[in-house]
């Protein structure tokens, strides 16, 4: 009986569909990360645990440089508790719409697929938790909106289960001058 319940549960869980990049491949405006992240970009984000409780809030200042081959992103993080962190990405594209990226805290390399206004970016990372770290998988979905705002929803998984989500809003430095608010 226990085996039957376990098999039934696995079948039910495997039937849960995830968003696929081709579902939004015609959406506009088109996202070209080499263009979007070339220059200064700012982001504001939150991390929610699996129960929807906001655990952290943060800001990111990104200096991006596209040299025609490699997109380098120098990300400077400032968390609501005063902690600071940095991640430097080196991202390349061997085929249109396909990306590979590396950063010091990423295990192996990140892979991404871009179509329409979307980029799906996946990677494993040793995430700092207290005095230690957890190896988790990030499944990022970046969606470019009219007006140049890029929304990122990342599902953070451990052992295949979502343990939290990260939500970020990006805005290019040049667009900040036209924003309907002042910082």
Secondary structure, 3 states (H helix, E strand, C coil): CHHHHHHHHHHHHHCCCCCCHHHHCCCCCCCCHHHHCCEEEEEEEEEEECCCCEEEEEEEEEEEEECCCEEEEEEEEEECCCCEEEEEEEEEEEECCEEEEECCCEEEEEEEEEECCEEEEEEEEEEEECCEEEEEEEEEEEEECHHHCEEEEEEEEECCEEEEEEEEEEEEHHHHCCCCCCC
